[in-house]
Amino acid sequence: MSNGVEVQVSSRSMCRSILALFAGFVVNVVLSLVTDFALQFAGVLYMPMNDRQSALAAAYRTIYAVIGSYVVARLAPYRPVQHALFGAAMGMVIAAAGAAATWNKNLGPHWYPVVLILTALPTGWVGAKIWMANEKRMIQGAHL
């Protein structure tokens, strides 16, 4: 009988883990796309991107990756840092695939996709650590 309860809890945790990862991904993608379209509409970004435009895009995408990782950590049923790092690793794989697919397409400088790959894991860690610090502050505040 205990096994049935453990399987049910494990299945529920797995679903919550998947939903946390999906929510963080959606937050990251939606923020990035909305910003991309707004800056393109404003004439700030256009293809091929130059170094300055690529630096701007890398900066806001890094911030959005931290926010997405924060969401993953916040929604994770357990082990928030591991969940955020797993999501970041998935982002790193997606960024690497994007770099490979667009490397010689003259869309911008080659350093840009490399930066996205290299910052993926650190942004995952930072987002999770920010959530953990906020959670700790909230718990300490509740005990005052």
C-alpha positions in Angstrom: 0.0 0.0 0.0 2.9 2.3 0.8 4.2 1.9 -2.8 1.0 3.2 -4.3 1.2 6.4 -2.2 4.9 6.8 -3.0 4.2 6.4 -6.8 1.4 8.9 -6.6 3.5 11.5 -4.7 6.4 10.9 -7.1 4.2 11.2 -10.1 2.8 14.5 -8.7 6.3 15.8 -8.0 7.3 14.9 -11.6 4.4 16.8 -13.0 5.2 19.8 -10.9 8.8 19.6 -11.9 7.9 19.6 -15.6 5.5 22.4 -15.1 8.1 24.5 -13.3 10.6 23.9 -16.1 8.0 24.8 -18.7 6.9 27.9 -16.9 10.4 29.2 -16.7 11.0 28.5 -20.3 7.8 30.3 -21.3 8.7 33.3 -19.2 12.1 33.5 -20.8 10.9 33.1 -24.3 8.0 35.5 -24.0 10.1 38.2 -22.4 12.8 37.8 -25.1 10.4 37.8 -28.0 8.4 40.8 -26.8 11.6 42.7 -26.3 12.9 41.6 -29.7 9.8 42.7 -31.5 9.6 46.0 -29.6 13.2 46.9 -30.3 12.8 45.9 -34.0 9.6 48.0 -34.2 11.5 50.9 -32.7 14.3 50.4 -35.2 16.9 49.6 -32.6 17.4 46.0 -33.7 17.7 44.8 -37.3 19.4 42.0 -39.2 22.2 41.4 -39.4 22.9 42.7 -35.9 26.1 44.6 -35.2 28.2 44.3 -32.0 26.3 47.0 -30.1 22.9 45.4 -30.9 24.2 42.0 -30.0 25.5 43.3 -26.7 22.1 44.8 -25.9 20.3 41.5 -26.9 22.8 39.5 -24.8 22.2 41.8 -21.8 18.4 41.5 -21.8 18.4 37.8 -22.6 20.8 37.2 -19.6 18.4 39.1 -17.3 15.4 37.2 -18.7 17.3 33.9 -18.2 17.8 34.8 -14.5 14.1 35.6 -14.2 13.1 32.4 -15.9 15.4 30.4 -13.6 13.9 32.3 -10.6 10.4 31.1 -11.8 11.7 27.5 -12.1 13.1 27.6 -8.6 10.0 29.2 -7.2 7.7 26.5 -8.7 9.9 23.5 -8.2 8.4 21.0 -5.8 11.9 20.3 -4.3 15.6 21.1 -4.9 15.1 24.5 -6.5 18.7 25.0 -7.5 18.9 21.6 -9.3 15.6 22.4 -11.1 16.9 25.8 -12.2 20.3 24.3 -13.3 18.5 21.6 -15.3 16.4 24.2 -17.0 19.5 26.3 -17.7 21.2 23.2 -19.1 18.3 22.7 -21.5 18.6 26.4 -22.4 22.3 25.8 -23.1 21.5 22.9 -25.4 18.9 25.1 -27.2 21.4 27.9 -27.5 24.1 25.6 -28.9 21.6 24.2 -31.5 20.7 27.7 -32.5 24.3 28.7 -32.8 25.0 25.6 -35.0 22.0 26.3 -37.2 22.7 30.0 -37.7 26.5 30.1 -37.6 27.1 31.1 -41.2 23.8 32.8 -41.9 25.2 36.4 -41.5 22.8 37.2 -38.7 25.3 38.9 -36.4 28.7 38.4 -34.7 29.7 34.9 -33.9 30.5 35.8 -30.3 26.8 36.5 -29.6 25.5 32.8 -29.6 28.7 31.8 -27.7 27.8 34.2 -25.0 24.3 32.8 -24.7 25.8 29.3 -24.4 28.3 30.3 -21.8 25.9 32.3 -19.6 23.2 29.7 -19.5 24.3 27.8 -16.4 25.4 30.9 -14.4 22.1 32.5 -15.0 20.3 29.4 -13.8 22.3 29.4 -10.6 21.8 33.1 -10.0 18.0 32.9 -10.5 17.8 30.0 -8.1 20.0 31.7 -5.5 17.9 34.9 -5.7 14.7 32.9 -5.1 16.4 31.1 -2.1 17.5 34.4 -0.6 14.0 35.9 -1.0 12.5 32.7 0.5 14.9 32.8 3.5 14.1 36.5 4.1 10.4 35.7 4.0 10.8 32.9 6.5 12.9 35.0 8.8 10.4 37.8 8.6 7.6 35.5 9.5 9.4 34.5 12.7 9.9 38.0 13.9 
